[in-house]
Amino acid sequence: MGVRVLLVCPDQEAADLVSPVLAELGMNVERANSLSRGQELLQEERFDALVFDYHDDAPGSEFLSALHRSPRNRTTMLIAIVGADFNVRPVFGLGASFVLYRPLSLERLRLSLRAASDLLRRERRRSRRLPVCVTATVSYPGQAEFKTTLNDLSESGISLAAAGQLPRAGKVYCEFVLPGQQEPVRLSGEVTWQASSGLTGIRFLDVPQASRRLLRSWQEKAAPLKPDASKNDSSPQPARGSGNRRSERRLPCRIGAEVFLRGSTVPNRCALSDISEGGCYVEMPCPLPGGSEVEILVRTNDAKFKIKGQVLATHPGFGMGVRFQFRDSSEQVEILRLLGVLAANQPLNVQLR
């Protein structure tokens, strides 16, 4: 099943701009032209993302409260549409991952929603559920342990065939041995949803390192991920003026930042330009040596972005090309959010210390 997006937008003109862009990105869009209809759909169906025409008023706040209470959609990615002069800090505080600023335009929508789409698909790969049928021992405070069947699992949770045996909310403790393994997986989690079929969803809270290794080892053997072709095409632009035939979209910008040699606390003032998901160009008169591992720090009024990378090319008097380095998909969240802000063509209010 493809990525499912709920668009809650009473503004017909805005909806007519956003819907085609979501469709272009291969997402399945469900439109709700009122907040009440949006709430109904959130209770009935599961969505990967919610694009919400947000207004700082009682109905808008009530709608977001309902979203966070929804058993099916409490972890759904929130993308908010706001006015051009809107203070976005409280919106991010309410759980928004991306913000779309009015006036909306197709070009800026494509850039922002593409960043959101990339993040959604990475999260879906990370959280993919694999079927498994083993016995699990489960307990929770005030109740003796019992045995049930583990139905499927992902890196972030499991589902159990535990009809009527678990509370609707609260912390639980689980232990199970995965097929082909000898050591038990032990972890704690919280009940996040219950279905009429009797299945209960558990989101992991505390997973010891030994158990996390067992989970990942089994998942890699059960369904190894195919290499992401886009990762082979993420090198930054080596020099200005050179041909750039990569399909990866780069955002021209000028952002004040600090760059550190990995492990050093000495900042080097610089400016970033030509940012993409895979790298950027760092403008500084005395670039660091090629091959150096670096950390780039950008501070704004609303967030701090810390990105690791490696210097690929240096140009004395101009700067250097840096390729970003991510240990896993979770480390790409901040660069995707930064790209979303840049795509919206909003000032970053950069703060250098």
C-alpha positions as CSV (number, residue, x, y, z in Angstrom):
1,M,0.0,0.0,0.0
2,G,1.3,3.5,-0.9
3,V,1.7,6.4,1.4
4,R,-1.7,7.6,2.6
5,V,-2.3,11.3,3.3
6,L,-5.3,13.1,4.8
7,L,-5.7,16.6,3.6
8,V,-7.9,18.7,6.0
9,C,-8.4,22.0,4.2
10,P,-11.6,23.9,3.9
11,D,-9.9,26.4,1.5
12,Q,-10.7,25.0,-1.9
13,E,-8.0,27.1,-3.7
14,A,-5.3,25.8,-1.4
15,A,-6.6,22.2,-1.7
16,D,-6.5,22.4,-5.5
17,L,-2.8,23.3,-5.2
18,V,-1.7,20.8,-2.6
19,S,-3.7,17.7,-3.8
20,P,-2.0,17.4,-7.3
21,V,1.5,17.8,-5.8
22,L,0.8,15.0,-3.3
23,A,-0.4,12.9,-6.2
24,E,2.7,13.7,-8.3
25,L,4.8,12.3,-5.4
26,G,2.9,9.0,-5.5
27,M,0.8,9.6,-2.4
28,N,-2.8,8.6,-2.0
29,V,-4.8,11.6,-0.9
30,E,-8.1,11.7,1.1
31,R,-9.7,15.1,1.2
32,A,-11.7,16.4,4.1
33,N,-13.2,19.9,3.5
34,S,-14.2,20.4,7.2
35,L,-12.6,19.7,10.6
36,S,-15.5,17.5,11.7
37,R,-15.0,15.3,8.6
38,G,-11.3,15.2,9.2
39,Q,-11.9,14.0,12.8
40,E,-14.2,11.3,11.6
41,L,-11.6,10.0,9.1
42,L,-8.8,10.0,11.7
43,Q,-11.0,7.8,14.0
44,E,-11.9,5.4,11.2
45,E,-8.7,5.0,9.1
46,R,-4.9,5.0,9.4
47,F,-2.9,7.7,7.6
48,D,0.9,8.2,7.2
49,A,0.6,12.0,7.1
50,L,-1.8,14.8,7.7
51,V,-1.7,18.1,5.8
52,F,-3.7,20.5,8.0
53,D,-4.9,24.0,7.2
54,Y,-4.0,25.3,10.7
55,H,-5.4,28.4,12.3
56,D,-4.5,29.4,15.9
57,D,-8.0,29.2,17.2
58,A,-10.1,26.8,19.4
59,P,-11.3,24.5,16.6
60,G,-7.7,24.1,15.3
61,S,-6.3,23.3,18.8
62,E,-9.2,20.9,19.4
63,F,-8.5,19.1,16.1
64,L,-4.8,18.6,16.9
65,S,-5.7,17.4,20.4
66,A,-8.0,14.8,18.8
67,L,-5.1,13.8,16.5
68,H,-2.8,13.2,19.4
69,R,-5.5,11.1,21.2
70,S,-6.2,9.0,18.1
71,P,-5.1,5.4,18.7
72,R,-4.7,5.0,14.9
73,N,-3.0,8.2,14.1
74,R,-1.2,9.6,17.1
75,T,2.2,9.1,15.3
76,T,1.0,10.4,12.0
77,M,3.3,13.0,10.4
78,L,1.8,16.5,10.7
79,I,2.3,19.1,7.9
80,A,0.7,22.4,8.7
81,I,-0.4,25.1,6.3
82,V,0.0,28.6,8.0
83,G,0.0,32.2,7.1
84,A,3.1,34.0,5.9
85,D,3.6,35.9,9.2
86,F,2.6,33.1,11.5
87,N,4.9,32.3,14.4
88,V,5.8,28.7,13.7
89,R,7.4,27.8,17.0
90,P,4.2,26.7,18.7
91,V,3.2,24.7,15.6
92,F,6.4,22.7,15.9
93,G,5.7,22.4,19.6
94,L,2.3,20.8,18.6
95,G,4.2,18.1,16.7
96,A,4.4,19.5,13.1
97,S,7.3,18.1,11.1
98,F,6.9,20.5,8.2
99,V,5.2,23.9,7.6
100,L,3.8,25.2,4.3
101,Y,3.6,29.0,4.2
102,R,1.0,31.1,2.4
103,P,0.9,32.3,-0.3
104,L,1.2,28.7,-1.7
105,S,3.0,28.1,-5.0
106,L,3.5,25.0,-6.9
107,E,7.3,25.3,-6.9
108,R,7.6,25.7,-3.2
109,L,5.0,23.0,-2.5
110,R,6.9,20.5,-4.7
111,L,10.2,21.2,-2.8
112,S,8.6,21.1,0.7
113,L,6.4,18.1,0.1
114,R,9.2,16.1,-1.6
115,A,11.3,16.5,1.5
116,A,8.3,15.3,3.6
117,S,7.7,12.4,1.1
118,D,11.3,11.3,1.4
119,L,11.2,11.3,5.2
120,L,7.9,9.4,5.2
121,R,9.2,6.6,2.9
122,R,12.4,6.3,5.0
123,E,10.2,6.0,8.2
124,R,8.0,3.4,6.5
125,R,11.1,1.3,5.6
126,R,12.4,1.7,9.1
127,S,9.0,0.7,10.7
128,R,8.0,-2.0,8.2
129,R,6.2,-4.8,10.0
130,L,7.3,-8.4,9.4
131,P,5.0,-11.3,10.1
132,V,6.1,-13.7,12.8
133,C,4.4,-16.3,14.9
134,V,6.1,-17.1,18.3
135,T,4.9,-17.3,21.9
136,A,5.5,-14.2,24.0
137,T,5.4,-13.9,27.8
138,V,3.7,-10.6,28.8
139,S,3.0,-8.9,32.1
140,Y,2.0,-5.5,33.4
141,P,1.8,-3.9,36.8
142,G,-0.8,-5.6,39.1
143,Q,-1.2,-8.6,36.8
144,A,0.5,-11.9,36.7
145,E,2.4,-12.8,33.5
146,F,0.6,-14.7,30.8
147,K,1.5,-16.2,27.4
148,T,0.1,-15.1,24.0
149,T,1.1,-15.0,20.3
150,L,3.4,-12.4,18.8
151,N,1.9,-11.6,15.4
152,D,4.4,-9.2,13.8
153,L,7.2,-6.8,14.6
154,S,9.1,-3.7,13.4
155,E,12.0,-1.7,14.8
156,S,9.5,0.3,16.8
157,G,6.8,-2.1,18.0
158,I,5.0,-5.4,17.9
159,S,1.4,-6.6,17.8
160,L,0.1,-9.3,20.1
161,A,-3.0,-11.6,19.8
162,A,-4.1,-10.6,23.3
163,A,-7.8,-10.0,23.1
164,G,-9.1,-8.7,26.5
165,Q,-5.8,-9.6,28.3
166,L,-4.2,-6.1,28.2
167,P,-5.4,-2.7,29.4
168,R,-6.3,-0.1,26.8
169,A,-3.2,2.0,27.9
170,G,-0.2,1.6,30.1
171,K,3.2,0.0,30.3
172,V,3.8,-3.7,29.6
173,Y,6.8,-6.1,29.7
174,C,7.4,-8.7,27.0
175,E,9.8,-11.6,26.5
176,F,10.1,-13.8,23.4
177,V,12.5,-15.8,21.3
178,L,12.5,-15.1,17.5
179,P,12.8,-18.0,15.0
180,G,16.4,-19.1,14.5
181,Q,17.6,-17.5,17.7
182,Q,18.5,-18.9,21.1
183,E,18.6,-15.8,23.3
184,P,15.3,-14.1,24.4
185,V,14.3,-10.6,23.5
186,R,13.3,-8.6,26.6
187,L,11.8,-5.2,26.4
188,S,9.1,-2.9,27.8
189,G,6.5,-1.0,25.8
190,E,3.2,0.8,25.9
191,V,-0.2,-0.2,24.5
192,T,-1.0,2.2,21.6
193,W,-4.0,0.5,19.9
194,Q,-6.4,-2.4,20.1
195,A,-8.4,-3.8,17.2
196,S,-11.7,-5.7,17.2
197,S,-9.8,-8.7,15.8
198,G,-8.1,-9.0,19.2
199,L,-4.7,-7.7,18.1
200,T,-3.0,-5.2,20.4
201,G,-0.3,-2.8,19.3
202,I,2.7,-2.2,21.5
203,R,5.2,0.6,20.9
204,F,8.7,0.0,22.4
205,L,9.8,2.1,25.3
206,D,12.9,0.5,26.7
207,V,14.9,-2.0,24.6
208,P,18.3,-3.1,26.0
209,Q,21.1,-3.1,23.5
210,A,21.4,-6.9,23.5
211,S,17.7,-7.2,22.6
212,R,17.9,-4.5,20.0
213,R,20.7,-6.4,18.3
214,L,18.6,-9.5,18.3
215,L,15.7,-7.7,16.7
216,R,17.8,-6.1,14.0
217,S,19.6,-9.3,13.2
218,W,16.4,-11.2,12.7
219,Q,14.8,-8.4,10.6
220,E,17.9,-8.3,8.3
221,K,17.7,-12.0,7.7
222,A,13.9,-12.1,7.4
223,A,13.7,-9.3,4.8
224,P,16.9,-7.5,4.0
225,L,16.5,-3.9,2.7
226,K,17.4,-3.3,-0.9
227,P,20.0,-0.6,-1.4
228,D,18.6,2.9,-1.8
229,A,19.7,4.0,-5.2
230,S,19.5,7.6,-4.2
231,K,22.3,7.2,-1.7
232,N,24.7,6.5,-4.6
233,D,23.9,10.0,-6.0
234,S,24.4,12.2,-2.9
235,S,27.8,13.8,-3.4
236,P,27.9,17.5,-3.1
237,Q,28.7,19.9,-5.9
238,P,32.5,19.9,-6.1
239,A,32.9,23.4,-7.4
240,R,30.8,26.3,-8.5
241,G,30.2,26.6,-12.2
242,S,30.8,22.9,-12.8
243,G,28.1,20.8,-14.5
244,N,25.6,19.3,-12.1
245,R,23.7,16.5,-13.8
246,R,22.5,14.8,-10.7
247,S,18.8,14.2,-10.3
248,E,19.0,15.3,-6.7
249,R,17.4,18.7,-6.2
250,R,19.7,21.3,-4.7
251,L,18.4,24.4,-2.9
252,P,20.4,27.6,-3.4
253,C,20.7,29.5,-0.2
254,R,23.0,31.4,2.1
255,I,23.0,30.3,5.7
256,G,25.4,31.4,8.4
257,A,26.8,28.4,10.3
258,E,29.7,26.9,12.2
259,V,31.8,24.0,11.1
260,F,34.0,21.9,13.4
261,L,36.6,19.2,12.8
262,R,35.1,16.0,14.2
263,G,36.1,15.9,17.9
264,S,37.2,19.5,18.1
265,T,35.4,22.3,19.9
266,V,37.0,25.1,17.8
267,P,34.3,26.7,15.6
268,N,35.0,27.9,12.1
269,R,32.5,30.6,10.8
270,C,31.1,29.8,7.4
271,A,28.1,30.1,5.1
272,L,26.2,27.1,3.6
273,S,24.9,27.1,0.0
274,D,23.5,24.7,-2.5
275,I,22.1,22.3,0.1
276,S,20.5,18.9,-0.9
277,E,19.7,15.8,1.1
278,G,23.1,14.5,0.4
279,G,25.5,17.4,0.9
280,C,26.2,21.1,0.7
281,Y,28.8,23.7,-0.3
282,V,30.5,25.4,2.7
283,E,31.8,28.9,1.8
284,M,34.9,29.8,3.9
285,P,38.2,31.4,2.9
286,C,40.4,28.7,4.5
287,P,38.6,25.3,3.9
288,L,39.5,22.2,5.8
289,P,41.7,19.5,4.2
290,G,40.0,17.0,1.9
291,G,38.8,13.9,3.6
292,S,38.3,15.7,7.0
293,E,35.3,14.5,9.0
294,V,33.3,17.6,10.1
295,E,30.2,18.6,12.1
296,I,28.1,21.6,10.8
297,L,26.0,23.5,13.3
298,V,23.1,25.8,12.3
299,R,21.1,27.6,15.0
300,T,17.8,29.3,14.3
301,N,15.1,30.8,16.6
302,D,13.1,27.6,16.4
303,A,15.7,24.8,16.2
304,K,19.3,23.7,16.1
305,F,20.5,21.6,13.2
306,K,23.7,19.5,13.7
307,I,24.9,17.6,10.7
308,K,27.9,15.3,10.2
309,G,29.8,15.0,7.0
310,Q,33.1,14.6,5.2
311,V,35.0,17.1,3.0
312,L,35.1,15.8,-0.6
313,A,36.7,18.8,-2.4
314,T,38.5,22.0,-1.3
315,H,38.9,25.3,-3.1
316,P,41.2,27.7,-1.2
317,G,39.7,31.2,-1.0
318,F,36.2,29.9,-1.8
319,G,35.2,26.9,0.3
320,M,34.6,23.1,0.2
321,G,32.1,20.5,-0.8
322,V,30.8,18.4,2.0
323,R,28.9,15.1,1.8
324,F,26.5,14.4,4.7
325,Q,27.0,11.2,6.7
326,F,24.1,9.5,8.4
327,R,24.3,6.3,10.6
328,D,20.7,5.6,10.1
329,S,17.5,7.2,8.7
330,S,16.6,8.9,12.0
331,E,19.7,11.2,11.6
332,Q,18.3,12.5,8.3
333,V,15.2,14.0,9.9
334,E,16.9,17.4,10.8
335,I,18.3,17.9,7.3
336,L,14.9,17.1,5.7
337,R,13.2,19.6,8.1
338,L,15.9,22.2,7.2
339,L,15.2,21.6,3.5
340,G,11.5,22.0,4.1
341,V,12.1,25.4,5.8
342,L,14.3,26.5,2.9
343,A,11.8,25.3,0.3
344,A,9.1,27.5,2.0
345,N,11.3,30.5,1.3
346,Q,11.1,31.7,4.8
347,P,13.9,33.5,6.7
348,L,15.8,31.3,9.1
349,N,16.8,34.0,11.6
350,V,20.2,32.3,12.0
351,Q,21.9,32.8,15.4
352,L,25.6,32.5,15.6
353,R,27.2,32.4,19.0
